[in-house]
């Protein structure tokens, strides 16, 4: 079997494993089955270590490194990739392939949840590590793979690696779809939540549901999508007496809903709950306007900090919302958090964070990588947050790299990866291991 065919086979294999993360424990699947698949593939070929989050947990941290070497506690090159995905959303919207079918189209691309974000990157890195182990002469800097969990719900796996200092690499490459470019800076992430108890009220006559269409996108790029949830809330401001029998359409805190529905029936949430929703939306709209007035950084797109409302759930007498914010590396997050909490009377509270990161391109690792770049590879920044900061704070020089498109592709139905991108990523990681580690 050729190297590329092996990569394609393994990519399809892990894409067919559901490993979505969710803040709802009943919907959280974890990455354990993906870890099992990777261990089966590399059994007898690489050393391995698995650290579960807790006994019997579905969340695990995976380490793979060359045979005959000790576990890389300090130094070396960490090839890091998270092994979870966001939920698939509405299955009917997957028109080119089911989210877990991993179908190949026109012999050019693989369609499936996690194809670009970011399971394919894991396979390319591990294959490069297998190739390195087969052909190495001597090792001057140990390369090793790290697979983390729950990146999509607060980067919990990377935080555990950091907090427990499982490893302290000299250099690190963190996987995120970058079209093969090298990312040296990313925005940070703040998520907020609020809850309110409500009572059901009878309506005089059954209501019809109201559907709002938008365009799903990653929440770090609100200019690439149309937020159907915010459209529904703005309509509620215009029609405050409209009965609301439920809500559906939220996917995840970092996914802009492309579809949202006010459900109907013979009951509605009470008028106080509707008024609270309206007030929260008005506060959030002012927050969005204020963020857009702050100084930006031209290296990012969009250049300003942004915020989107992505979660609204109504069930069991409880109204729950989730907002998120993307901030710049040079911003004081306390100012952002205080603004929203003060305006809401502390009803809207900070629930999780992921720090921004900035790495000088002229550092030793950056200078070494620059010599290996293809003509079509460039230095870029990403508005989305990632796990780079956690390695940087452990003392590593770190950049972000991965095959596949981010904008207009990930966190939405029909996510895909071009097979040519897989080959380029594998060749790049192989060159990194050969030139910088042996």
C-alpha positions as CSV (number, residue, x, y, z in Angstrom):
1,X,0.0,0.0,0.0
2,X,1.3,3.4,-0.9
3,X,1.9,6.0,1.8
4,X,-1.0,8.2,0.5
5,X,-3.4,5.3,0.2
6,X,-2.6,4.4,3.8
7,X,-3.2,8.0,4.9
8,X,-6.6,8.0,3.1
9,X,-7.6,4.7,4.6
10,X,-6.8,5.9,8.1
11,X,-8.5,9.3,7.6
12,X,-11.7,7.5,6.6
13,X,-11.4,5.2,9.5
14,X,-11.2,7.9,12.2
15,X,-13.9,10.0,10.4
16,X,-16.3,7.2,10.7
17,X,-15.9,7.3,14.5
18,X,-18.3,9.8,16.2
19,X,-16.2,11.8,18.8
20,X,-18.1,15.0,19.2
21,X,-17.7,17.0,22.4
22,X,-20.5,18.7,24.2
23,X,-21.1,20.6,27.4
24,X,-24.1,18.4,27.8
25,X,-22.7,15.1,29.4
26,X,-25.5,13.1,27.8
27,X,-24.4,14.2,24.3
28,X,-20.6,14.1,25.0
29,X,-19.0,11.2,23.2
30,X,-15.3,11.8,23.9
31,X,-12.3,10.8,21.9
32,X,-11.6,7.4,23.4
33,X,-12.7,5.3,20.3
34,X,-10.4,7.5,18.1
35,X,-7.5,6.8,20.4
36,X,-8.3,3.1,20.2
37,X,-8.2,3.2,16.4
38,X,-4.9,5.0,16.4
39,X,-3.4,2.6,18.8
40,X,-4.5,-0.3,16.7
41,X,-2.9,1.3,13.6
42,X,0.5,2.0,15.3
43,X,0.7,-1.1,17.5
44,X,4.2,-2.5,17.6
45,X,5.4,0.4,15.4
46,X,5.5,3.3,18.0
47,X,5.7,3.6,21.7
48,X,2.5,4.8,23.3
49,X,1.0,6.1,26.5
50,X,-2.7,6.9,27.2
51,X,-3.8,9.1,30.1
52,X,-7.5,9.1,30.8
53,X,-9.1,12.2,32.2
54,X,-10.5,10.0,35.0
55,X,-11.1,6.2,35.4
56,X,-13.6,5.0,32.8
57,X,-13.6,8.4,31.1
58,X,-14.4,8.7,27.4
59,X,-11.8,11.5,27.3
60,X,-8.1,10.5,26.9
61,X,-4.7,12.1,26.1
62,X,-2.7,10.0,23.7
63,X,1.1,10.1,23.3
64,X,3.0,8.3,20.5
65,X,6.8,8.4,20.0
66,X,9.6,6.4,18.2
67,X,10.3,2.9,19.4
68,X,13.1,2.4,21.9
69,X,13.0,5.9,23.2
70,X,11.9,7.1,26.7
71,X,8.7,9.0,27.2
72,X,9.4,12.6,26.2
73,X,8.8,14.5,29.4
74,X,11.0,17.4,28.5
75,X,12.4,18.8,25.2
76,X,11.6,17.5,21.7
77,X,9.1,18.5,19.1
78,X,5.4,18.0,20.0
79,X,3.1,17.3,17.1
80,X,-0.2,18.1,18.7
81,X,-3.8,17.6,17.4
82,X,-7.1,17.4,19.1
83,X,-9.2,14.3,18.4
84,X,-12.7,15.5,19.0
85,X,-15.2,17.4,16.8
86,X,-18.2,19.6,17.2
87,X,-21.7,18.0,16.9
88,X,-22.9,17.3,13.4
89,X,-25.9,19.6,13.5
90,X,-29.0,18.7,11.4
91,X,-28.2,15.4,9.6
92,X,-30.5,16.4,6.6
93,X,-28.0,19.3,5.9
94,X,-25.3,16.8,5.1
95,X,-26.1,16.4,1.4
96,X,-22.7,15.2,0.0
97,X,-22.0,12.5,2.7
98,X,-23.3,11.6,6.1
99,X,-21.1,13.2,8.8
100,X,-19.7,9.8,9.7
101,X,-19.6,8.2,6.2
102,X,-16.3,9.7,5.0
103,X,-17.2,9.4,1.3
104,X,-14.7,10.3,-1.4
105,X,-15.9,12.6,-4.1
106,X,-14.4,12.7,-7.6
107,X,-11.3,11.0,-6.3
108,X,-10.3,14.4,-5.0
109,X,-11.8,15.0,-1.6
110,X,-13.1,13.3,1.5
111,X,-16.3,14.6,3.1
112,X,-17.0,14.1,6.8
113,X,-17.2,15.7,10.2
114,X,-13.6,16.4,11.3
115,X,-12.1,16.0,7.9
116,X,-10.4,19.4,8.1
117,X,-11.0,20.1,11.8
118,X,-8.8,18.2,12.5
119,X,-8.6,14.4,12.3
120,X,-6.8,14.3,9.0
121,X,-4.0,16.4,10.5
122,X,-3.5,13.7,13.2
123,X,-3.2,11.0,10.5
124,X,-0.6,13.0,8.5
125,X,1.5,13.6,11.7
126,X,1.4,10.0,12.8
127,X,2.3,8.7,9.4
128,X,5.3,11.1,9.3
129,X,6.3,9.8,12.7
130,X,6.1,6.2,11.5
131,X,8.2,7.1,8.5
132,X,10.7,8.9,10.7
133,X,11.0,5.8,13.0
134,X,11.6,3.6,9.9
135,X,14.4,5.7,8.5
136,X,16.0,7.6,11.4
137,X,19.8,7.5,11.8
138,X,20.1,9.3,15.1
139,X,17.8,11.6,17.1
140,X,18.9,15.1,18.1
141,X,15.3,16.3,19.0
142,X,12.6,13.7,19.7
143,X,9.4,14.1,17.7
144,X,6.2,12.8,19.2
145,X,2.5,13.0,18.7
146,X,0.0,14.3,21.2
147,X,-3.8,13.7,20.8
148,X,-6.0,15.8,23.1
149,X,-9.7,15.8,24.0
150,X,-12.5,18.3,24.3
151,X,-10.8,21.1,22.3
152,X,-14.3,22.1,21.0
153,X,-15.6,22.7,24.6
154,X,-13.0,24.9,26.3
155,X,-9.8,23.1,25.2
156,X,-10.0,20.9,28.3
157,X,-7.5,18.4,27.1
158,X,-4.8,21.0,26.4
159,X,-5.5,22.6,29.7
160,X,-4.9,19.3,31.4
161,X,-1.6,18.8,29.5
162,X,-0.6,22.3,30.7
163,X,-1.8,22.1,34.3
164,X,-0.3,18.7,35.0
165,X,2.8,19.3,32.8
166,X,2.6,15.9,31.1
167,X,5.3,17.2,28.7
168,X,7.4,20.3,28.3
169,X,8.5,20.4,24.6
170,X,11.1,22.7,23.2
171,X,9.1,23.2,20.0
172,X,5.4,22.4,19.1
173,X,3.3,22.3,16.0
174,X,-0.4,22.5,16.9
175,X,-3.0,21.2,14.4
176,X,-5.7,23.4,13.0
177,X,-6.8,23.8,9.4
178,X,-4.6,26.5,7.8
179,X,-4.5,25.4,4.2
180,X,-0.9,24.3,4.8
181,X,0.2,27.7,6.0
182,X,2.0,28.5,9.2
183,X,0.0,30.5,11.8
184,X,2.0,32.6,14.3
185,X,-0.9,34.4,16.1
186,X,-4.5,33.7,17.1
187,X,-7.3,35.5,18.9
188,X,-8.4,34.4,22.3
189,X,-11.9,33.0,23.3
190,X,-14.3,33.9,26.0
191,X,-17.6,32.1,26.5
192,X,-20.5,33.4,28.6
193,X,-23.7,31.9,29.8
194,X,-26.9,32.9,31.6
195,X,-29.9,31.0,32.9
196,X,-33.4,31.9,34.0
197,X,-36.3,29.8,35.4
198,X,-39.7,30.3,33.8
199,X,-43.2,29.1,33.9
200,X,-45.4,27.9,31.1
201,X,-48.5,29.9,30.1
202,X,-51.4,28.7,28.0
203,X,-52.0,30.3,24.7
204,X,-55.5,31.0,23.3
205,X,-54.9,29.1,20.1
206,X,-52.1,26.8,18.8
207,X,-49.3,28.7,17.2
208,X,-47.3,27.8,14.1
209,X,-43.5,27.4,14.4
210,X,-41.4,30.2,12.9
211,X,-38.1,29.3,11.1
212,X,-35.2,31.6,10.5
213,X,-32.6,30.7,7.9
214,X,-29.0,31.8,8.0
215,X,-25.5,30.6,7.0
216,X,-23.6,28.4,9.4
217,X,-19.9,29.3,10.1
218,X,-17.2,29.1,12.7
219,X,-18.0,31.7,15.4
220,X,-14.5,33.2,15.0
221,X,-15.6,34.5,11.6
222,X,-19.0,36.0,12.0
223,X,-18.5,37.9,8.7
224,X,-18.5,34.5,6.9
225,X,-21.9,33.5,8.2
226,X,-25.5,34.7,8.9
227,X,-26.6,34.1,12.5
228,X,-30.1,32.6,12.4
229,X,-30.4,32.7,16.2
230,X,-29.7,36.4,16.3
231,X,-32.3,36.9,13.5
232,X,-34.8,35.1,15.7
233,X,-34.0,37.3,18.7
234,X,-34.2,40.5,16.7
235,X,-37.6,39.4,15.4
236,X,-38.7,38.8,19.0
237,X,-37.8,42.4,19.8
238,X,-40.1,43.5,17.0
239,X,-42.9,41.1,18.1
240,X,-42.4,40.8,21.9
241,X,-45.8,39.2,22.5
242,X,-45.1,36.3,20.2
243,X,-45.6,32.9,22.0
244,X,-42.5,30.7,22.3
245,X,-43.2,27.1,22.9
246,X,-39.5,26.1,22.6
247,X,-36.3,26.6,20.5
248,X,-34.1,24.5,18.3
249,X,-31.1,25.1,16.1
250,X,-28.2,25.7,18.5
251,X,-25.2,23.4,17.7
252,X,-22.2,24.4,19.8
253,X,-20.8,27.5,21.5
254,X,-18.4,28.0,18.6
255,X,-20.8,27.4,15.7
256,X,-23.0,30.1,14.2
257,X,-26.4,28.6,13.8
258,X,-27.5,28.5,10.1
259,X,-31.0,27.5,11.1
260,X,-33.1,28.4,14.1
261,X,-36.8,27.8,15.0
262,X,-39.2,29.2,17.5
263,X,-41.2,26.1,18.3
264,X,-45.0,26.3,18.8
265,X,-47.8,24.6,20.5
266,X,-50.5,25.3,23.2
267,X,-48.0,26.7,25.7
268,X,-45.5,29.6,25.8
269,X,-42.7,30.7,28.1
270,X,-44.0,33.4,30.4
271,X,-43.9,37.1,29.5
272,X,-41.1,37.8,32.0
273,X,-38.8,35.2,30.3
274,X,-39.5,36.7,26.9
275,X,-38.7,40.2,28.3
276,X,-35.5,38.8,29.7
277,X,-34.5,37.3,26.3
278,X,-35.2,40.7,24.7
279,X,-33.1,42.5,27.3
280,X,-30.2,40.1,27.0
281,X,-30.2,40.5,23.2
282,X,-30.2,44.3,23.5
283,X,-27.3,44.1,25.9
284,X,-25.4,41.8,23.6
285,X,-26.1,44.0,20.5
286,X,-24.6,46.9,22.4
287,X,-21.6,44.7,23.3
288,X,-21.1,43.9,19.7
289,X,-21.2,47.5,18.7
290,X,-18.7,48.5,21.5
291,X,-16.3,45.7,20.4
292,X,-16.4,47.0,16.8
293,X,-15.3,50.4,18.0
294,X,-12.2,49.2,19.8
295,X,-8.7,49.4,18.1
296,X,-8.0,46.4,15.9
297,X,-5.0,44.5,14.7
298,X,-4.6,44.4,10.9
299,X,-2.9,41.0,11.0
300,X,-6.4,39.5,11.8
301,X,-9.6,39.1,9.8
302,X,-11.8,40.5,11.1
303,X,-9.3,43.0,12.7
304,X,-11.5,43.9,15.7
305,X,-12.7,41.7,18.6
306,X,-16.1,40.1,17.9
307,X,-18.9,38.4,19.7
308,X,-21.8,36.1,18.6
309,X,-24.8,34.6,20.4
310,X,-24.8,30.9,19.5
311,X,-26.7,29.0,22.2
312,X,-30.4,29.3,23.2
313,X,-32.1,26.3,24.9
314,X,-35.5,26.0,26.4
315,X,-36.3,22.9,28.4
316,X,-37.4,21.6,31.8
317,X,-38.5,25.1,32.9
318,X,-35.1,26.6,32.3
319,X,-33.9,29.1,29.7
320,X,-30.2,28.8,28.9
321,X,-28.1,31.0,26.6
322,X,-24.5,31.0,25.5
323,X,-22.5,33.9,24.0
324,X,-18.9,33.9,22.9
325,X,-16.2,36.6,22.2
326,X,-13.0,36.6,20.2
327,X,-10.4,39.0,21.6
328,X,-7.0,40.2,20.4
329,X,-3.6,39.2,22.0
330,X,-3.0,42.8,23.1
331,X,-6.4,43.2,24.9
332,X,-7.2,43.2,28.6
333,X,-9.9,40.5,28.9
334,X,-10.9,41.9,32.3
335,X,-12.3,45.0,30.6
336,X,-14.4,42.9,28.2
337,X,-15.7,40.6,30.9
338,X,-16.5,43.5,33.3
339,X,-18.4,45.4,30.5
340,X,-20.8,42.5,29.8
341,X,-21.3,41.5,33.5
342,X,-22.0,45.1,34.6
343,X,-24.4,45.8,31.8
344,X,-26.3,42.6,32.6
345,X,-26.3,43.1,36.4
346,X,-24.1,40.0,36.6
347,X,-26.8,37.8,35.0
348,X,-24.4,37.0,32.2
349,X,-21.3,35.2,33.6
350,X,-18.0,34.1,32.2
351,X,-18.0,30.3,31.8
352,X,-14.7,29.5,30.0
353,X,-11.6,31.0,28.4
354,X,-8.9,30.1,25.8
355,X,-6.0,32.5,25.7
356,X,-4.8,34.4,22.6
357,X,-1.2,33.6,21.4
358,X,1.5,35.4,19.5
359,X,4.8,33.8,18.5
360,X,7.7,35.8,16.9
361,X,8.3,34.4,13.5
362,X,12.1,35.1,13.9
363,X,12.5,32.7,16.8
364,X,14.8,29.7,16.4
365,X,11.9,27.3,15.5
366,X,10.4,29.8,13.1
367,X,13.7,30.4,11.4
368,X,14.2,26.6,11.0
369,X,10.7,26.1,9.6
370,X,11.1,29.0,7.2
371,X,13.8,27.0,5.4
372,X,11.4,24.1,4.9
373,X,8.5,26.0,3.5
374,X,7.2,25.4,0.0
375,X,6.6,28.4,-2.3
376,X,2.8,28.1,-1.7
377,X,3.2,28.2,2.1
378,X,2.8,31.5,3.9
379,X,2.8,33.0,7.4
380,X,-0.8,33.7,8.5
381,X,-2.9,34.5,11.6
382,X,-6.2,32.9,12.7
383,X,-9.2,34.6,14.3
384,X,-10.1,31.2,15.9
385,X,-8.6,30.2,19.1
386,X,-6.4,27.1,19.4
387,X,-4.2,25.2,21.8
388,X,-0.9,27.0,21.0
389,X,-1.0,29.1,24.2
390,X,-0.8,26.1,26.5
391,X,2.5,24.9,25.0
392,X,3.8,28.5,24.8
393,X,3.2,28.9,28.5
394,X,5.1,25.7,29.2
395,X,8.2,27.3,27.5
396,X,7.8,26.0,24.0
397,X,8.1,27.9,20.7
398,X,4.9,27.0,18.9
399,X,3.2,27.5,15.6
400,X,-0.1,26.3,14.1
401,X,-0.4,24.2,10.9
402,X,-2.8,21.8,9.3
403,X,-4.2,20.7,6.0
404,X,-7.6,21.9,4.8
405,X,-9.7,25.0,4.7
406,X,-11.2,26.6,7.8
407,X,-13.4,29.5,6.5
408,X,-16.6,28.3,4.9
409,X,-15.7,24.6,5.5
410,X,-15.4,23.6,9.2
411,X,-18.2,23.6,11.8
412,X,-20.8,23.2,9.1
413,X,-22.4,20.4,7.1
414,X,-20.3,18.9,4.2
415,X,-17.0,19.6,5.8
416,X,-14.3,18.2,3.5
417,X,-10.5,17.8,2.9
418,X,-8.8,17.6,-0.4
419,X,-6.6,14.5,-0.9
420,X,-3.9,16.6,-2.3
421,X,-3.8,18.6,0.9
422,X,-3.2,15.4,2.9
423,X,-0.2,14.5,0.8
424,X,1.3,18.0,1.2
425,X,0.8,17.9,5.0
426,X,2.4,14.5,5.3
427,X,5.4,15.6,3.2
428,X,5.8,18.7,5.3
429,X,5.7,16.9,8.6
430,X,8.1,14.2,7.3
431,X,10.5,17.0,6.2
432,X,10.2,18.6,9.6
433,X,11.0,15.4,11.4
434,X,13.9,14.5,9.1
435,X,15.5,17.9,9.0
436,X,14.9,19.2,12.5
437,X,14.9,16.0,14.6
438,X,17.5,13.6,13.1
